Amino acid sequence: MGSASLLRPATPADRRWAFEVMADGMAEVVRPWFGWDQRLQWDRFNFDLDHARIMSHDGAEIGWIADRQLDNGDLRIDSLYLAPDARGLGFGTRMMQRAIDDSEATGANIWLDVVKGNRAHRFYERLGFRVCATADYKWKLVRRPGWTG
């Protein structure tokens, strides 16, 4: 994987690409629950420029993450998506490890949601996340400092 990876703030010009990466990863996961209408998903796509960052590696954009600090100091991961060619190569772990390192240093919990049936659930479990609640179509996960996979 090398070490030439970096995160930069997202810009409005990233929105279409970020949507395509999200749609590629989520269409099959969401379809059983709600169906998938590409135009409707585009209209509803919330690409929060205040919290989204683009990951690049060796000059190529490979994924994006949107996270934010909650009022109580905990961290909320709203989105994490990788381009198809970047999946399974450790880039997602690298992005999450930054949040985990911060959590360990500050004592903050990390919260996120995963749609039921999404294989990302296993990825987060390997990083020490545990299901703390369920909703109709998703699991709510938390990782507390000191937890491991």
Disulfide bonds with the S-S distance in Angstrom:
none
